Amino acid sequence: MAIERVVVIGGGIGGLVAALRLACAGCDVTLLEAADAPGGKMRSVAVGGTRIEAGPTVFTMRWILDEIFAEAGAELGSRVALAPARTLARHAWSATERLDLFADIDAAADAIADFAGPREADGYRRFCARSEQVFRTLDAPFIRGARPGPVDLARRAGLSGLGDLWRIQPFATLWGALGDYFRDPRLRQLFARYATYCGSSPYQAPATLMLVAHVEQAGVWSIAGGLSRLAAAIAELASERGATLRTGARVERILVSGGAVSGVMLVGGERIAADAVVMNGDVSALAAGLLGPEAVGAADPVPPAERSLSAVTFCLNARTAGFPLAHHTVFFSNDYRGEFDAIRRGRLPADPTTYVCAQDRVGDAAPDGPERLLCLVNAPAVGERPFTKPEIDACETTMRARLAACGLTIAAAETATTTPAGFATLFPATGGALYGRASHGWSATFKRMGARTRLPGLYLAGGSVHPGPGVPMAAQSGRIAADTLLADRRAARPVSTRRSPATATSGGTSTP
């Protein structure tokens, strides 16, 4: 029987993209978001009357969103104001050690040569070539495809690609592989940070994560209004294409009839019938029974020991002095291994690497007056046992000490702080983990759930499922979920009544 009514639970970017694609395909789509605005982790918070981006701040792989908008008959650039970044990020280790990394490889290599010598610049060029190879090897068979197992990945790569799969060093750690390119420990530390983009430790994450370097060189973009504006733009387009979006609508349970999904029930008792449901949330919420007993066995939970990183974030509207912030600036710890050892033991680092997004900075221009800042330090996902106020206060003190060691001072200001426990409340059953399962070891990525679940009619999207966390990957998960649902719809329809779907091709997205 044709699937016509689809409920999407959760308005993160995965759910928004799934709702958009399904609406374009002619489905009757209702998206239910518990918060007062769509976006999920792409959110902003009010600090002293000013909205500050409190979620992801780096937008890469623009082509994924370009394709998604084009397939819906729209243009990304006409919906949001985008600007490419020349400086990818500024990095500091002390008041005298500072390095800008540029999108242009030659400019970045020149900066590295001035910072650490010509040998390191040569290593950087070799590293860039390898990161591009890793990305090209994994793009079509992994990133754009439905979740593969190791054998599936080899099959998709084909005989000609098996050598490439081996050469991308899937069994080496990122930290270990970086030693092939850099002798300077600061550069090794800088590029090891790419593991944290998916919530992992560079000492345990696979070397394949070096592909992030190529993704950044292909373009880092700023969006006027921040990434929460991108979420709003997708929501607006989905509504234009016929989807119904409801905020303040919390789902209490997924309803099942005859062994398959039959709808959802909201808190308060309202029932919405559906032929299929896309759950855009952490997979652990299903296993924890947060969406009802019938869905408990539909997906595998993430064991607490395998959770990704959490964070402590500080959103401020404050005056700064002493250090020329870029839009993205990273202040590195003096003991990087010690930082991740502390997190592994469930503690906040004593000397945390700190990321600062100066949201009002364009190029090297500083605002005249207070500026909006998001300061983030990595933390363990132990939201079930909240850190005490003295522990969080100490975290802010050590963060400010790290900034001061590099010359940056931030005047006292009103602050909106989010802790692992706060993230656990925002995103239930995660323990505060922001990226689902940590990418530790070569096999971790194959443990992520795909779009299909064990409950017929229930599909998954979001950063906790394949192909992984981050804005473009979560968007791709919504694309895959919608395409998988539509493929199942076509397969279940009698041959004589099958029709081509009303959506365009997915630009490379394959379905099983």
N, C-alpha and C positions, 0 to 999 in steps of 0.2 A: 504494500500500500504506500502511496506517495506521502512523504513527510511534508506537511504544510505549516504546522505550528511549532515554533522553536522558542524556547525560553533560554536566555543567556543569563547566568548568574554571575554578577561581578562586572563592573565597568572599568577595569584596568584595560591597558591597551590591547591585550589579547582578546578580551571579551568584546571590546569596541570593534576591532577588525573583523572578528567572527560575525558580529551582528551586521556590520556593513556588507560583507560578502553574501551572507545569507539573504539579506533583504534584496540585494541586487539580483539574486537568483530566483526571486519570487516567493520566498518563504514569508510567512506571517511571524515576524520576530518581535519578541518583547524582551528588552534588557532590563534587569532588576539590579539596582545598585543600592547598598545599604547606606552609604554616605550621602551627603547633601549635594555632591557633584561627582561626575564621572572622573576617572583618571587613576584610581588605585594609588600606587606608589608615586605616580606623577601628580604630586599634590603641592599646594602652597599653604602657608600658615600666616595668620595675622600677628604681627609684632608691632605694638604701638601704633596701630592704624595703617600699617604698611604690609602688603602681601609679599612674602618671601618664599621662593621655591625651596621646598623641603625634601624633595625626592631626587631622582636622577637629574643631572645637569649637563651631561655630555651627549650630544646627538651625532651618531655616526651611521654609516651604511644607509645614507639617505636614499639610495636607489630602491631599497625595500619599500619605503613609504611612497616613493614616486610611483612604483609599480602598483601598489595597493590603491592609491588614489586614481591612477589612470584606468585601472580595471573597473573602477566605479564610475568612470566617465567624468572625472574631475582632475584638477591639477594641484599638487601639493603647494607649489609656489604661489598660487593665487589664493590659497586659504590661510597660509601663515607666512610671516615675513622671515626669511632665512638669510643668514650672512655667513660666509665661510671664514674660518679662523686661520690667520697666518701663523700665529703662535699657538701650538697645541697646548703647551703648559709650561709654566716656569717652575723650576725645582731648586730647592735650597737645602744645604746641609749645615751651614753656619752663616755668620754675618759676612763672610768673605767667599763662600763657595756657592755659586749660583750658575744655573745652566737653563737656557731656554731651548726647548725642542720645537722645531718648525715642521710644518707640513711638507715643505720643500726639502727633499733629501740632501741636496747639495748644501743648502743653508744650514741644515741641522748638522751635517758632517763638519762644516767649517766651525760651527759653534763648539762641537765636541773636540775638535782639534785644538782650539784655543783653550778649552777647559782641561783636557786630559792628555793631549798630544796626538800626533798623526797616526800612531799605531791604533789608538782607540777609534779614531775616525774611520780607518780602514775596516776595523771590526764592525763598526756600525753599518757600513755599506754592505758587508757580507751578511750581517744580521737582517737587514732590510730585504735582501734578496731571498733569504731563507723564509722570512715571515710571509712574503708574497707567495712563495711556493707552497707553504702550509695552507694558506687561505685558498689558493687555486685548487689544491688537492681535495679540500673538504667542502668547498662551496656547493657544488652540484649534488654529490652523493650524500652529504650529511646535513648541511644547513638548510637546503631547500627541499629536502626529502622528508617523508614520514620517518619516524624513529627506526633506525636500523639496529640490528645486532652486529657483532663483529663480522660474521660471515656475510650478512646482507651488505655491509659497507664494502667489503672486498668485492662482492659480486657487482655492486653498482659502479665501483671504480673501474672494473674490467681488467683484463690481463695487462693492458698498457699502463694501468694506474697502480698496480700492486707495488711496483718499485717505489713510486711516489709515496704511497702509504707507509712503507718501511722507512723511507728517508726523512719523514717528518718527526721521527723519534718519539713514537707514542709511549714508549716505556721509560723514557728519561724524565726527570723532573725539570721544571722550568729553570729553577735555580742552577741545577747542574749543567743544563744545556747552555746557559748564558756564559759559562766559563769558557766556552769555545770561541767566544767573540770578544769578551771584555776582561781585561786584567784589573782595571780600576774598580774597586769594590763599590764606588758610588754609582757607576753606570750599571753595574750588575743589579744594584738595589733599585735603580730607576726603572729598568725594564722588567724586573721581577714583580713590580707593583701591578703589572697587567693581570696577575693571578687574582688580585682582589676585585677586579672588575666583575668576576663571577663568584665572589665571596669565598675565595680559597687562599690557602697558604702557598707561597711560591716554593716552599720546601717540600710540598707534597703534590702540587698540581703538575699535570703533564706539560711537556715542552711544547705541545701543540698550541698552547695559549699564546705563543709568540705571534700568532696570526693577528692579535690585537694591534700590533705595531703597524701592519699593513692596512688594517681597517682605518686607523687614525690618519695615516698618510694619505689615504684616499679621500679624506675630508672630515673635519670636525666642524659642525655648524652650530651657530647660535640662533635661537628662535625668539623673536620679540614676544615677551610675555612668558617665556620659559616653556619647559616641556609640558606643563599643565595646560598651556594654550594649545599645544598639539593634540592633547587628549580631547579638549573641547572641540577642536576642528573636526576630528573624526566623528565625535558624537553628533555634531551638527549635520555632517554629510550622511551619516546613517539615518538620521531622522528624515532628511530630505528624500532618501531612497525608500522610505516607508517603514523603518523600524520604529517601534515605540520604546522610548527610554523613560524609566521611572526611577527617580532617586528617593532616598528615604524608605526603600522597600527591602526589608531584610527577609531572606528566605529561611524558614525554619526546617523544612525537610523536602527532600525529593520524593515524589509519589511514584509508586510502582504498581502496576496491574498486569497480571498474566506474565510475570517475569521480565517486564520491560518498563521503561520510563513512561509515565502517563501524565506528568505535570509536576507542579511544585505547590507547596503551601507556605504562605507568608506568616510571619509573626502577627498574631491577631486573627488568624484562621482563614483568610482569603485564599481560595484555591484557583490556580490558573492551569488549565488543561494544556498539554503539549505532547507532540509526537516525538520530540527529542529535546534534550537539555545540553547546553554547553556550560560546563562549570569552569569559570575563570577565577581560580583561587588556588591556594596551596593544596596539593594533593593530600596532605596530612589531615586536612579538615574532614575529608570523607572518612578516612580510617578512624578518626576520633569520634565519629558519630554526630558531628555538628550539623550534618544535613540529613539526619534521620537514620534509623537502623537499617533500612533497605539498601542504603548506599555504602555501608561500612566496608564491604568486601570488594568494592568496585575498583579500587586503586591501592597501590602499595604506599604505606606511609614512609616518611623519611626518619630513620632512627635518630634520636638526639645526638649520638656520637658522630653522625654523618651530616649534620646540619652545616650550612654555609655560615659565613660571618654575619654578625649583626653590626650595629654601630651605636655610638652616642653622637647625636647631632645637636648643634647649637645654632639657631637662627637669630641673627642680631641685625639691628639697624644702628650702626655705630660709626664713629670717626676712627680712622686708622692713621698711623704715622710710622716712619722709619724704614719701611720696606715697600718697594714699588710692586704692588700686587698686579698680576695679570688676571684675566678672567678666571683661569684655572691655575692654582698654585699649590704645590706639594712641598711640605716641610718634613724632611726625613729624620727619623729617629737615629740616634747614635748606636743603637743596638737592635738591628732589624730582626735578627734571629730571636733575641730575647723577647721582642714584642709578640711574635707569633707563638713562642713557647708559653708566655703568660696567657694568651687567648686560649691555647689548647688546654690549659689547666683551669679554664673558666674564670680567669681574672682579667681586670682591666690593666693595660700596659702601664708601666711606670714612666716610660718615655715614648709617647705615642706618635707615630707618623700622623701628620694632620693634613687633610685636604681642605682648602679654602676656595669656595666659589665666590668671587667678587662680582655680583650680578649686575652692577651698574658700570662695570669697566668694559670699554671697547678699545682694543688696541692698548696703548700705554696711557691713555687719558684717564686721569683720576677725577672722580666727581667732586664738585665743590660743596662739601658738607657731608653729612652722614651717608653711608652706603650700606646696601643690603648684602649681608654675608651669610653663607652657609658654611659652618666649620664641622668637619666630620672626622671622627677617629674610629678605627676598627675595634670591635668588641665581640665577646663570645655570645652565642645565641642561647642564653640561659634565662629567658624571660619568665619562666615558672618560679624562679627564686630571685626576685628583684634585687638589684644593687641598692644599698642604703643611700640616703641623701648625703651622708659624709663621703661615701665612695664616689658618687657622681660629682660632688663638689671638688673632691681631690682630682678627678678626671679633668675637670675644667681647669684646675690650677696647673696640672702637668701639661695640658694642651697649650695654655697661655705661655708656660715656660719654654716649650718647644718653639713657639712663634717668636718669643723674645730673644731666644738664643740666635735666631736668624735676623733679628733687627726689627721685627714687627711688634707694635703695641696696638691694642684695641681698647679704646676708652670704654669705661663701664657703661653698660647699656641694658635695656630690657631684653631678656633672652627667652626664646621658646626652645626648651630642651626636650628631646625625645630619646628615651633609653631603650635597651632591649625589651624591657617589660612593656614599654609604651608601644613598640612595634608589634609585640605579641598580642596586644589588645587590638591594634588596628588590623592585624592580619592573623586571625585566630588559628591556633594549632601549630604555628611556626616556631614558637619559642623565641620569636624575634628574628629568626633567620630571614635575610632579605633576598636570598637567591635560591631558595629550595635546598637541594642537595649540593654539598661541596664537591668540586671537581678534583678529588684526591685519588690519584692512581689512574691507570689507563682505562679501567673498566667502569669508572663512576658514571661517565656520560651515558653508558648503555643501560644503567639502572633507572634512568629517568623514564617516567611513563610517556607513552605516545598519546595520540589524540583519542584512540579508542580505549574504553574501559571494559571491565568484565560484566557490566550491566548494560544490556542492549538499549540503545537510545541515549546513553550518557557519554558525552565527549568532554575532553579536557583542553584547556588553553591556559597560558600564563607562563611566568618565568620558572615555575617549578617543574615544568614538563619540557619535552623535546621541542626545539633545539637548545633551550637554555635561557638564562636570565639576560637582562639588558633590554633596552627599548626596542631595537630592531629584531632581536631574537624573540621577544615576547609577542611582537606584532606578527612575526612569521608563524608563531605557534597558533595564533588565531586564524591565520590564513589556512594553515594545514588542517585545523579542526573543522573549519567550514568546508573545505574541499573534501575531507574524509567523509563528513556527514552527507554531502551531496553525492559522492561516489556510492555510498551505501544506499542512498535513496534511489539512484538509477539502477543499482544491482537488484534491488528488491522489487522494482516495478516490472510487471509483465512486459515481455519484449514488444508486443503489439501496441502498447500504450506509452513506450518510452519516448521522451522528447529531449532534445539537447537543452542543457541548462541555459538560463538567461544571463549567466555571467561570462566574462571573458576568460581566456586562458590565464593561468596563474604565473606566467613568466618564469617557469622552470620548476614550480612546486609540483612534486610528484606525490601520488597517493598509492597505497598498496592495492 
